[in-house]
Amino acid sequence: MSEELALLIRRGMLLIKKTYIKKGEVVIGEYIFVKRGLFEAEAEYDIEEGVLYYLQICWLGRCYVWYNEEPDRAPPPLVVKRARKIFRELSKFSVAANAALRVLASV
């Protein structure tokens, strides 16, 4: 397996990194990372199985992690609201962000 950088945006306090996970020449997954000020989030989506494998949201040094679409603990509503807003924008060009948005809608 290999990773291929698909997108990198750095603008002031904003950083967005999108990476394709490949097996040979076939894209089997997508990883996206976003940092805006004190907010960080990352998601990994398995395209072959159509499942969000990993989601982590951090705000003010506290992190909330989802594995296989299940959170390790309940995140505060403010953190979920901020994550939904950011992932909604990213979902226009990322399947991992779109999958994260679906998971956050159930919280």
Phi and psi restraints in degrees (range 20) as a CNS / XPLOR table:
assign (resid 1 and name C) (resid 2 and name N)
       (resid 2 and name CA) (resid 2 and name C) 1.0 -143.2 20.0 2
assign (resid 2 and name N) (resid 2 and name CA)
       (resid 2 and name C) (resid 3 and name N) 1.0 165.2 20.0 2
assign (resid 2 and name C) (resid 3 and name N)
       (resid 3 and name CA) (resid 3 and name C) 1.0 -118.1 20.0 2
assign (resid 3 and name N) (resid 3 and name CA)
       (resid 3 and name C) (resid 4 and name N) 1.0 143.0 20.0 2
assign (resid 3 and name C) (resid 4 and name N)
       (resid 4 and name CA) (resid 4 and name C) 1.0 -131.1 20.0 2
assign (resid 4 and name N) (resid 4 and name CA)
       (resid 4 and name C) (resid 5 and name N) 1.0 120.5 20.0 2
assign (resid 4 and name C) (resid 5 and name N)
       (resid 5 and name CA) (resid 5 and name C) 1.0 -67.1 20.0 2
assign (resid 5 and name N) (resid 5 and name CA)
       (resid 5 and name C) (resid 6 and name N) 1.0 124.4 20.0 2
assign (resid 5 and name C) (resid 6 and name N)
       (resid 6 and name CA) (resid 6 and name C) 1.0 -103.4 20.0 2
assign (resid 6 and name N) (resid 6 and name CA)
       (resid 6 and name C) (resid 7 and name N) 1.0 -30.5 20.0 2
assign (resid 6 and name C) (resid 7 and name N)
       (resid 7 and name CA) (resid 7 and name C) 1.0 -156.7 20.0 2
assign (resid 7 and name N) (resid 7 and name CA)
       (resid 7 and name C) (resid 8 and name N) 1.0 136.4 20.0 2
assign (resid 7 and name C) (resid 8 and name N)
       (resid 8 and name CA) (resid 8 and name C) 1.0 -141.5 20.0 2
assign (resid 8 and name N) (resid 8 and name CA)
       (resid 8 and name C) (resid 9 and name N) 1.0 119.0 20.0 2
assign (resid 8 and name C) (resid 9 and name N)
       (resid 9 and name CA) (resid 9 and name C) 1.0 -124.4 20.0 2
assign (resid 9 and name N) (resid 9 and name CA)
       (resid 9 and name C) (resid 10 and name N) 1.0 127.2 20.0 2
assign (resid 9 and name C) (resid 10 and name N)
       (resid 10 and name CA) (resid 10 and name C) 1.0 -128.2 20.0 2
assign (resid 10 and name N) (resid 10 and name CA)
       (resid 10 and name C) (resid 11 and name N) 1.0 118.6 20.0 2
assign (resid 10 and name C) (resid 11 and name N)
       (resid 11 and name CA) (resid 11 and name C) 1.0 -146.4 20.0 2
assign (resid 11 and name N) (resid 11 and name CA)
       (resid 11 and name C) (resid 12 and name N) 1.0 103.6 20.0 2
assign (resid 11 and name C) (resid 12 and name N)
       (resid 12 and name CA) (resid 12 and name C) 1.0 59.8 20.0 2
assign (resid 12 and name N) (resid 12 and name CA)
       (resid 12 and name C) (resid 13 and name N) 1.0 -119.7 20.0 2
assign (resid 12 and name C) (resid 13 and name N)
       (resid 13 and name CA) (resid 13 and name C) 1.0 -88.9 20.0 2
assign (resid 13 and name N) (resid 13 and name CA)
       (resid 13 and name C) (resid 14 and name N) 1.0 6.4 20.0 2
assign (resid 13 and name C) (resid 14 and name N)
       (resid 14 and name CA) (resid 14 and name C) 1.0 -106.2 20.0 2
assign (resid 14 and name N) (resid 14 and name CA)
       (resid 14 and name C) (resid 15 and name N) 1.0 133.2 20.0 2
assign (resid 14 and name C) (resid 15 and name N)
       (resid 15 and name CA) (resid 15 and name C) 1.0 -135.9 20.0 2
assign (resid 15 and name N) (resid 15 and name CA)
       (resid 15 and name C) (resid 16 and name N) 1.0 126.0 20.0 2
assign (resid 15 and name C) (resid 16 and name N)
       (resid 16 and name CA) (resid 16 and name C) 1.0 -127.8 20.0 2
assign (resid 16 and name N) (resid 16 and name CA)
       (resid 16 and name C) (resid 17 and name N) 1.0 129.1 20.0 2
assign (resid 16 and name C) (resid 17 and name N)
       (resid 17 and name CA) (resid 17 and name C) 1.0 -131.3 20.0 2
assign (resid 17 and name N) (resid 17 and name CA)
       (resid 17 and name C) (resid 18 and name N) 1.0 123.1 20.0 2
assign (resid 17 and name C) (resid 18 and name N)
       (resid 18 and name CA) (resid 18 and name C) 1.0 -119.4 20.0 2
assign (resid 18 and name N) (resid 18 and name CA)
       (resid 18 and name C) (resid 19 and name N) 1.0 130.0 20.0 2
assign (resid 18 and name C) (resid 19 and name N)
       (resid 19 and name CA) (resid 19 and name C) 1.0 -130.8 20.0 2
assign (resid 19 and name N) (resid 19 and name CA)
       (resid 19 and name C) (resid 20 and name N) 1.0 137.9 20.0 2
assign (resid 19 and name C) (resid 20 and name N)
       (resid 20 and name CA) (resid 20 and name C) 1.0 -93.6 20.0 2
assign (resid 20 and name N) (resid 20 and name CA)
       (resid 20 and name C) (resid 21 and name N) 1.0 138.1 20.0 2
assign (resid 20 and name C) (resid 21 and name N)
       (resid 21 and name CA) (resid 21 and name C) 1.0 -100.4 20.0 2
assign (resid 21 and name N) (resid 21 and name CA)
       (resid 21 and name C) (resid 22 and name N) 1.0 122.0 20.0 2
assign (resid 21 and name C) (resid 22 and name N)
       (resid 22 and name CA) (resid 22 and name C) 1.0 -119.5 20.0 2
assign (resid 22 and name N) (resid 22 and name CA)
       (resid 22 and name C) (resid 23 and name N) 1.0 149.2 20.0 2
assign (resid 22 and name C) (resid 23 and name N)
       (resid 23 and name CA) (resid 23 and name C) 1.0 -121.1 20.0 2
assign (resid 23 and name N) (resid 23 and name CA)
       (resid 23 and name C) (resid 24 and name N) 1.0 103.8 20.0 2
assign (resid 23 and name C) (resid 24 and name N)
       (resid 24 and name CA) (resid 24 and name C) 1.0 70.1 20.0 2
assign (resid 24 and name N) (resid 24 and name CA)
       (resid 24 and name C) (resid 25 and name N) 1.0 -120.8 20.0 2
assign (resid 24 and name C) (resid 25 and name N)
       (resid 25 and name CA) (resid 25 and name C) 1.0 -103.9 20.0 2
assign (resid 25 and name N) (resid 25 and name CA)
       (resid 25 and name C) (resid 26 and name N) 1.0 -0.1 20.0 2
assign (resid 25 and name C) (resid 26 and name N)
       (resid 26 and name CA) (resid 26 and name C) 1.0 -95.3 20.0 2
assign (resid 26 and name N) (resid 26 and name CA)
       (resid 26 and name C) (resid 27 and name N) 1.0 129.7 20.0 2
assign (resid 26 and name C) (resid 27 and name N)
       (resid 27 and name CA) (resid 27 and name C) 1.0 -78.7 20.0 2
assign (resid 27 and name N) (resid 27 and name CA)
       (resid 27 and name C) (resid 28 and name N) 1.0 121.0 20.0 2
assign (resid 27 and name C) (resid 28 and name N)
       (resid 28 and name CA) (resid 28 and name C) 1.0 -112.6 20.0 2
assign (resid 28 and name N) (resid 28 and name CA)
       (resid 28 and name C) (resid 29 and name N) 1.0 -8.8 20.0 2
assign (resid 28 and name C) (resid 29 and name N)
       (resid 29 and name CA) (resid 29 and name C) 1.0 -163.4 20.0 2
assign (resid 29 and name N) (resid 29 and name CA)
       (resid 29 and name C) (resid 30 and name N) 1.0 170.7 20.0 2
assign (resid 29 and name C) (resid 30 and name N)
       (resid 30 and name CA) (resid 30 and name C) 1.0 -141.5 20.0 2
assign (resid 30 and name N) (resid 30 and name CA)
       (resid 30 and name C) (resid 31 and name N) 1.0 139.8 20.0 2
assign (resid 30 and name C) (resid 31 and name N)
       (resid 31 and name CA) (resid 31 and name C) 1.0 -123.7 20.0 2
assign (resid 31 and name N) (resid 31 and name CA)
       (resid 31 and name C) (resid 32 and name N) 1.0 136.4 20.0 2
assign (resid 31 and name C) (resid 32 and name N)
       (resid 32 and name CA) (resid 32 and name C) 1.0 -134.4 20.0 2
assign (resid 32 and name N) (resid 32 and name CA)
       (resid 32 and name C) (resid 33 and name N) 1.0 138.9 20.0 2
assign (resid 32 and name C) (resid 33 and name N)
       (resid 33 and name CA) (resid 33 and name C) 1.0 -128.9 20.0 2
assign (resid 33 and name N) (resid 33 and name CA)
       (resid 33 and name C) (resid 34 and name N) 1.0 136.1 20.0 2
assign (resid 33 and name C) (resid 34 and name N)
       (resid 34 and name CA) (resid 34 and name C) 1.0 -137.2 20.0 2
assign (resid 34 and name N) (resid 34 and name CA)
       (resid 34 and name C) (resid 35 and name N) 1.0 137.7 20.0 2
assign (resid 34 and name C) (resid 35 and name N)
       (resid 35 and name CA) (resid 35 and name C) 1.0 -134.5 20.0 2
assign (resid 35 and name N) (resid 35 and name CA)
       (resid 35 and name C) (resid 36 and name N) 1.0 125.9 20.0 2
assign (resid 35 and name C) (resid 36 and name N)
       (resid 36 and name CA) (resid 36 and name C) 1.0 -136.5 20.0 2
assign (resid 36 and name N) (resid 36 and name CA)
       (resid 36 and name C) (resid 37 and name N) 1.0 104.2 20.0 2
assign (resid 36 and name C) (resid 37 and name N)
       (resid 37 and name CA) (resid 37 and name C) 1.0 63.2 20.0 2
assign (resid 37 and name N) (resid 37 and name CA)
       (resid 37 and name C) (resid 38 and name N) 1.0 -122.8 20.0 2
assign (resid 37 and name C) (resid 38 and name N)
       (resid 38 and name CA) (resid 38 and name C) 1.0 -90.4 20.0 2
assign (resid 38 and name N) (resid 38 and name CA)
       (resid 38 and name C) (resid 39 and name N) 1.0 3.9 20.0 2
assign (resid 38 and name C) (resid 39 and name N)
       (resid 39 and name CA) (resid 39 and name C) 1.0 -101.9 20.0 2
assign (resid 39 and name N) (resid 39 and name CA)
       (resid 39 and name C) (resid 40 and name N) 1.0 132.3 20.0 2
assign (resid 39 and name C) (resid 40 and name N)
       (resid 40 and name CA) (resid 40 and name C) 1.0 -134.0 20.0 2
assign (resid 40 and name N) (resid 40 and name CA)
       (resid 40 and name C) (resid 41 and name N) 1.0 143.8 20.0 2
assign (resid 40 and name C) (resid 41 and name N)
       (resid 41 and name CA) (resid 41 and name C) 1.0 -149.3 20.0 2
assign (resid 41 and name N) (resid 41 and name CA)
       (resid 41 and name C) (resid 42 and name N) 1.0 148.1 20.0 2
assign (resid 41 and name C) (resid 42 and name N)
       (resid 42 and name CA) (resid 42 and name C) 1.0 -145.5 20.0 2
assign (resid 42 and name N) (resid 42 and name CA)
       (resid 42 and name C) (resid 43 and name N) 1.0 147.6 20.0 2
assign (resid 42 and name C) (resid 43 and name N)
       (resid 43 and name CA) (resid 43 and name C) 1.0 -143.6 20.0 2
assign (resid 43 and name N) (resid 43 and name CA)
       (resid 43 and name C) (resid 44 and name N) 1.0 144.3 20.0 2
assign (resid 43 and name C) (resid 44 and name N)
       (resid 44 and name CA) (resid 44 and name C) 1.0 -127.0 20.0 2
assign (resid 44 and name N) (resid 44 and name CA)
       (resid 44 and name C) (resid 45 and name N) 1.0 125.6 20.0 2
assign (resid 44 and name C) (resid 45 and name N)
       (resid 45 and name CA) (resid 45 and name C) 1.0 -117.3 20.0 2
assign (resid 45 and name N) (resid 45 and name CA)
       (resid 45 and name C) (resid 46 and name N) 1.0 131.8 20.0 2
assign (resid 45 and name C) (resid 46 and name N)
       (resid 46 and name CA) (resid 46 and name C) 1.0 -93.7 20.0 2
assign (resid 46 and name N) (resid 46 and name CA)
       (resid 46 and name C) (resid 47 and name N) 1.0 108.1 20.0 2
assign (resid 46 and name C) (resid 47 and name N)
       (resid 47 and name CA) (resid 47 and name C) 1.0 -68.7 20.0 2
assign (resid 47 and name N) (resid 47 and name CA)
       (resid 47 and name C) (resid 48 and name N) 1.0 -38.4 20.0 2
assign (resid 47 and name C) (resid 48 and name N)
       (resid 48 and name CA) (resid 48 and name C) 1.0 -60.9 20.0 2
assign (resid 48 and name N) (resid 48 and name CA)
       (resid 48 and name C) (resid 49 and name N) 1.0 -43.2 20.0 2
assign (resid 48 and name C) (resid 49 and name N)
       (resid 49 and name CA) (resid 49 and name C) 1.0 -96.5 20.0 2
assign (resid 49 and name N) (resid 49 and name CA)
       (resid 49 and name C) (resid 50 and name N) 1.0 -10.4 20.0 2
assign (resid 49 and name C) (resid 50 and name N)
       (resid 50 and name CA) (resid 50 and name C) 1.0 66.1 20.0 2
assign (resid 50 and name N) (resid 50 and name CA)
       (resid 50 and name C) (resid 51 and name N) 1.0 39.1 20.0 2
assign (resid 50 and name C) (resid 51 and name N)
       (resid 51 and name CA) (resid 51 and name C) 1.0 -133.9 20.0 2
assign (resid 51 and name N) (resid 51 and name CA)
       (resid 51 and name C) (resid 52 and name N) 1.0 144.2 20.0 2
assign (resid 51 and name C) (resid 52 and name N)
       (resid 52 and name CA) (resid 52 and name C) 1.0 -78.3 20.0 2
assign (resid 52 and name N) (resid 52 and name CA)
       (resid 52 and name C) (resid 53 and name N) 1.0 111.6 20.0 2
assign (resid 52 and name C) (resid 53 and name N)
       (resid 53 and name CA) (resid 53 and name C) 1.0 -77.4 20.0 2
assign (resid 53 and name N) (resid 53 and name CA)
       (resid 53 and name C) (resid 54 and name N) 1.0 -39.6 20.0 2
assign (resid 53 and name C) (resid 54 and name N)
       (resid 54 and name CA) (resid 54 and name C) 1.0 -148.7 20.0 2
assign (resid 54 and name N) (resid 54 and name CA)
       (resid 54 and name C) (resid 55 and name N) 1.0 137.1 20.0 2
assign (resid 54 and name C) (resid 55 and name N)
       (resid 55 and name CA) (resid 55 and name C) 1.0 -143.6 20.0 2
assign (resid 55 and name N) (resid 55 and name CA)
       (resid 55 and name C) (resid 56 and name N) 1.0 130.2 20.0 2
assign (resid 55 and name C) (resid 56 and name N)
       (resid 56 and name CA) (resid 56 and name C) 1.0 -134.0 20.0 2
assign (resid 56 and name N) (resid 56 and name CA)
       (resid 56 and name C) (resid 57 and name N) 1.0 133.2 20.0 2
assign (resid 56 and name C) (resid 57 and name N)
       (resid 57 and name CA) (resid 57 and name C) 1.0 -126.4 20.0 2
assign (resid 57 and name N) (resid 57 and name CA)
       (resid 57 and name C) (resid 58 and name N) 1.0 128.3 20.0 2
assign (resid 57 and name C) (resid 58 and name N)
       (resid 58 and name CA) (resid 58 and name C) 1.0 -124.1 20.0 2
assign (resid 58 and name N) (resid 58 and name CA)
       (resid 58 and name C) (resid 59 and name N) 1.0 135.0 20.0 2
assign (resid 58 and name C) (resid 59 and name N)
       (resid 59 and name CA) (resid 59 and name C) 1.0 -142.7 20.0 2
assign (resid 59 and name N) (resid 59 and name CA)
       (resid 59 and name C) (resid 60 and name N) 1.0 123.8 20.0 2
assign (resid 59 and name C) (resid 60 and name N)
       (resid 60 and name CA) (resid 60 and name C) 1.0 54.9 20.0 2
assign (resid 60 and name N) (resid 60 and name CA)
       (resid 60 and name C) (resid 61 and name N) 1.0 39.2 20.0 2
assign (resid 60 and name C) (resid 61 and name N)
       (resid 61 and name CA) (resid 61 and name C) 1.0 82.0 20.0 2
assign (resid 61 and name N) (resid 61 and name CA)
       (resid 61 and name C) (resid 62 and name N) 1.0 -2.2 20.0 2
assign (resid 61 and name C) (resid 62 and name N)
       (resid 62 and name CA) (resid 62 and name C) 1.0 -104.1 20.0 2
assign (resid 62 and name N) (resid 62 and name CA)
       (resid 62 and name C) (resid 63 and name N) 1.0 129.5 20.0 2
assign (resid 62 and name C) (resid 63 and name N)
       (resid 63 and name CA) (resid 63 and name C) 1.0 -113.9 20.0 2
assign (resid 63 and name N) (resid 63 and name CA)
       (resid 63 and name C) (resid 64 and name N) 1.0 145.2 20.0 2
assign (resid 63 and name C) (resid 64 and name N)
       (resid 64 and name CA) (resid 64 and name C) 1.0 -125.6 20.0 2
assign (resid 64 and name N) (resid 64 and name CA)
       (resid 64 and name C) (resid 65 and name N) 1.0 127.7 20.0 2
assign (resid 64 and name C) (resid 65 and name N)
       (resid 65 and name CA) (resid 65 and name C) 1.0 -120.8 20.0 2
assign (resid 65 and name N) (resid 65 and name CA)
       (resid 65 and name C) (resid 66 and name N) 1.0 136.1 20.0 2
assign (resid 65 and name C) (resid 66 and name N)
       (resid 66 and name CA) (resid 66 and name C) 1.0 -115.1 20.0 2
assign (resid 66 and name N) (resid 66 and name CA)
       (resid 66 and name C) (resid 67 and name N) 1.0 130.4 20.0 2
assign (resid 66 and name C) (resid 67 and name N)
       (resid 67 and name CA) (resid 67 and name C) 1.0 -117.5 20.0 2
assign (resid 67 and name N) (resid 67 and name CA)
       (resid 67 and name C) (resid 68 and name N) 1.0 131.6 20.0 2
assign (resid 67 and name C) (resid 68 and name N)
       (resid 68 and name CA) (resid 68 and name C) 1.0 49.3 20.0 2
assign (resid 68 and name N) (resid 68 and name CA)
       (resid 68 and name C) (resid 69 and name N) 1.0 43.3 20.0 2
assign (resid 68 and name C) (resid 69 and name N)
       (resid 69 and name CA) (resid 69 and name C) 1.0 70.2 20.0 2
assign (resid 69 and name N) (resid 69 and name CA)
       (resid 69 and name C) (resid 70 and name N) 1.0 16.1 20.0 2
assign (resid 69 and name C) (resid 70 and name N)
       (resid 70 and name CA) (resid 70 and name C) 1.0 -118.8 20.0 2
assign (resid 70 and name N) (resid 70 and name CA)
       (resid 70 and name C) (resid 71 and name N) 1.0 126.8 20.0 2
assign (resid 70 and name C) (resid 71 and name N)
       (resid 71 and name CA) (resid 71 and name C) 1.0 -76.6 20.0 2
assign (resid 71 and name N) (resid 71 and name CA)
       (resid 71 and name C) (resid 72 and name N) 1.0 149.5 20.0 2
assign (resid 71 and name C) (resid 72 and name N)
       (resid 72 and name CA) (resid 72 and name C) 1.0 -73.3 20.0 2
assign (resid 72 and name N) (resid 72 and name CA)
       (resid 72 and name C) (resid 73 and name N) 1.0 -28.7 20.0 2
assign (resid 72 and name C) (resid 73 and name N)
       (resid 73 and name CA) (resid 73 and name C) 1.0 -158.7 20.0 2
assign (resid 73 and name N) (resid 73 and name CA)
       (resid 73 and name C) (resid 74 and name N) 1.0 162.1 20.0 2
assign (resid 73 and name C) (resid 74 and name N)
       (resid 74 and name CA) (resid 74 and name C) 1.0 -73.5 20.0 2
assign (resid 74 and name N) (resid 74 and name CA)
       (resid 74 and name C) (resid 75 and name N) 1.0 122.9 20.0 2
assign (resid 74 and name C) (resid 75 and name N)
       (resid 75 and name CA) (resid 75 and name C) 1.0 -79.8 20.0 2
assign (resid 75 and name N) (resid 75 and name CA)
       (resid 75 and name C) (resid 76 and name N) 1.0 153.2 20.0 2
assign (resid 75 and name C) (resid 76 and name N)
       (resid 76 and name CA) (resid 76 and name C) 1.0 -64.5 20.0 2
assign (resid 76 and name N) (resid 76 and name CA)
       (resid 76 and name C) (resid 77 and name N) 1.0 148.3 20.0 2
assign (resid 76 and name C) (resid 77 and name N)
       (resid 77 and name CA) (resid 77 and name C) 1.0 -56.5 20.0 2
assign (resid 77 and name N) (resid 77 and name CA)
       (resid 77 and name C) (resid 78 and name N) 1.0 -35.1 20.0 2
assign (resid 77 and name C) (resid 78 and name N)
       (resid 78 and name CA) (resid 78 and name C) 1.0 -63.9 20.0 2
assign (resid 78 and name N) (resid 78 and name CA)
       (resid 78 and name C) (resid 79 and name N) 1.0 -39.5 20.0 2
assign (resid 78 and name C) (resid 79 and name N)
       (resid 79 and name CA) (resid 79 and name C) 1.0 -66.9 20.0 2
assign (resid 79 and name N) (resid 79 and name CA)
       (resid 79 and name C) (resid 80 and name N) 1.0 -42.8 20.0 2
assign (resid 79 and name C) (resid 80 and name N)
       (resid 80 and name CA) (resid 80 and name C) 1.0 -63.4 20.0 2
assign (resid 80 and name N) (resid 80 and name CA)
       (resid 80 and name C) (resid 81 and name N) 1.0 -42.1 20.0 2
assign (resid 80 and name C) (resid 81 and name N)
       (resid 81 and name CA) (resid 81 and name C) 1.0 -61.7 20.0 2
assign (resid 81 and name N) (resid 81 and name CA)
       (resid 81 and name C) (resid 82 and name N) 1.0 -44.9 20.0 2
assign (resid 81 and name C) (resid 82 and name N)
       (resid 82 and name CA) (resid 82 and name C) 1.0 -64.4 20.0 2
assign (resid 82 and name N) (resid 82 and name CA)
       (resid 82 and name C) (resid 83 and name N) 1.0 -42.2 20.0 2
assign (resid 82 and name C) (resid 83 and name N)
       (resid 83 and name CA) (resid 83 and name C) 1.0 -64.5 20.0 2
assign (resid 83 and name N) (resid 83 and name CA)
       (resid 83 and name C) (resid 84 and name N) 1.0 -41.7 20.0 2
assign (resid 83 and name C) (resid 84 and name N)
       (resid 84 and name CA) (resid 84 and name C) 1.0 -60.3 20.0 2
assign (resid 84 and name N) (resid 84 and name CA)
       (resid 84 and name C) (resid 85 and name N) 1.0 -42.9 20.0 2
assign (resid 84 and name C) (resid 85 and name N)
       (resid 85 and name CA) (resid 85 and name C) 1.0 -61.2 20.0 2
assign (resid 85 and name N) (resid 85 and name CA)
       (resid 85 and name C) (resid 86 and name N) 1.0 -45.8 20.0 2
assign (resid 85 and name C) (resid 86 and name N)
       (resid 86 and name CA) (resid 86 and name C) 1.0 -70.2 20.0 2
assign (resid 86 and name N) (resid 86 and name CA)
       (resid 86 and name C) (resid 87 and name N) 1.0 -46.3 20.0 2
assign (resid 86 and name C) (resid 87 and name N)
       (resid 87 and name CA) (resid 87 and name C) 1.0 -67.1 20.0 2
assign (resid 87 and name N) (resid 87 and name CA)
       (resid 87 and name C) (resid 88 and name N) 1.0 -27.3 20.0 2
assign (resid 87 and name C) (resid 88 and name N)
       (resid 88 and name CA) (resid 88 and name C) 1.0 -62.7 20.0 2
assign (resid 88 and name N) (resid 88 and name CA)
       (resid 88 and name C) (resid 89 and name N) 1.0 -41.9 20.0 2
assign (resid 88 and name C) (resid 89 and name N)
       (resid 89 and name CA) (resid 89 and name C) 1.0 -67.4 20.0 2
assign (resid 89 and name N) (resid 89 and name CA)
       (resid 89 and name C) (resid 90 and name N) 1.0 -42.1 20.0 2
assign (resid 89 and name C) (resid 90 and name N)
       (resid 90 and name CA) (resid 90 and name C) 1.0 -71.5 20.0 2
assign (resid 90 and name N) (resid 90 and name CA)
       (resid 90 and name C) (resid 91 and name N) 1.0 -24.9 20.0 2
assign (resid 90 and name C) (resid 91 and name N)
       (resid 91 and name CA) (resid 91 and name C) 1.0 -66.2 20.0 2
assign (resid 91 and name N) (resid 91 and name CA)
       (resid 91 and name C) (resid 92 and name N) 1.0 -12.7 20.0 2
assign (resid 91 and name C) (resid 92 and name N)
       (resid 92 and name CA) (resid 92 and name C) 1.0 -67.8 20.0 2
assign (resid 92 and name N) (resid 92 and name CA)
       (resid 92 and name C) (resid 93 and name N) 1.0 -22.9 20.0 2
assign (resid 92 and name C) (resid 93 and name N)
       (resid 93 and name CA) (resid 93 and name C) 1.0 -136.5 20.0 2
assign (resid 93 and name N) (resid 93 and name CA)
       (resid 93 and name C) (resid 94 and name N) 1.0 14.4 20.0 2
assign (resid 93 and name C) (resid 94 and name N)
       (resid 94 and name CA) (resid 94 and name C) 1.0 -142.4 20.0 2
assign (resid 94 and name N) (resid 94 and name CA)
       (resid 94 and name C) (resid 95 and name N) 1.0 124.8 20.0 2
assign (resid 94 and name C) (resid 95 and name N)
       (resid 95 and name CA) (resid 95 and name C) 1.0 -72.2 20.0 2
assign (resid 95 and name N) (resid 95 and name CA)
       (resid 95 and name C) (resid 96 and name N) 1.0 -30.3 20.0 2
assign (resid 95 and name C) (resid 96 and name N)
       (resid 96 and name CA) (resid 96 and name C) 1.0 -65.6 20.0 2
assign (resid 96 and name N) (resid 96 and name CA)
       (resid 96 and name C) (resid 97 and name N) 1.0 -41.7 20.0 2
assign (resid 96 and name C) (resid 97 and name N)
       (resid 97 and name CA) (resid 97 and name C) 1.0 -66.7 20.0 2
assign (resid 97 and name N) (resid 97 and name CA)
       (resid 97 and name C) (resid 98 and name N) 1.0 -37.8 20.0 2
assign (resid 97 and name C) (resid 98 and name N)
       (resid 98 and name CA) (resid 98 and name C) 1.0 -63.9 20.0 2
assign (resid 98 and name N) (resid 98 and name CA)
       (resid 98 and name C) (resid 99 and name N) 1.0 -42.5 20.0 2
assign (resid 98 and name C) (resid 99 and name N)
       (resid 99 and name CA) (resid 99 and name C) 1.0 -66.8 20.0 2
assign (resid 99 and name N) (resid 99 and name CA)
       (resid 99 and name C) (resid 100 and name N) 1.0 -39.3 20.0 2
assign (resid 99 and name C) (resid 100 and name N)
       (resid 100 and name CA) (resid 100 and name C) 1.0 -62.9 20.0 2
assign (resid 100 and name N) (resid 100 and name CA)
       (resid 100 and name C) (resid 101 and name N) 1.0 -39.5 20.0 2
assign (resid 100 and name C) (resid 101 and name N)
       (resid 101 and name CA) (resid 101 and name C) 1.0 -62.4 20.0 2
assign (resid 101 and name N) (resid 101 and name CA)
       (resid 101 and name C) (resid 102 and name N) 1.0 -39.6 20.0 2
assign (resid 101 and name C) (resid 102 and name N)
       (resid 102 and name CA) (resid 102 and name C) 1.0 -63.8 20.0 2
assign (resid 102 and name N) (resid 102 and name CA)
       (resid 102 and name C) (resid 103 and name N) 1.0 -41.9 20.0 2
assign (resid 102 and name C) (resid 103 and name N)
       (resid 103 and name CA) (resid 103 and name C) 1.0 -66.1 20.0 2
assign (resid 103 and name N) (resid 103 and name CA)
       (resid 103 and name C) (resid 104 and name N) 1.0 -42.3 20.0 2
assign (resid 103 and name C) (resid 104 and name N)
       (resid 104 and name CA) (resid 104 and name C) 1.0 -69.4 20.0 2
assign (resid 104 and name N) (resid 104 and name CA)
       (resid 104 and name C) (resid 105 and name N) 1.0 -23.9 20.0 2
assign (resid 104 and name C) (resid 105 and name N)
       (resid 105 and name CA) (resid 105 and name C) 1.0 -67.5 20.0 2
assign (resid 105 and name N) (resid 105 and name CA)
       (resid 105 and name C) (resid 106 and name N) 1.0 -23.9 20.0 2
assign (resid 105 and name C) (resid 106 and name N)
       (resid 106 and name CA) (resid 106 and name C) 1.0 -89.5 20.0 2
assign (resid 106 and name N) (resid 106 and name CA)
       (resid 106 and name C) (resid 107 and name N) 1.0 -1.1 20.0 2
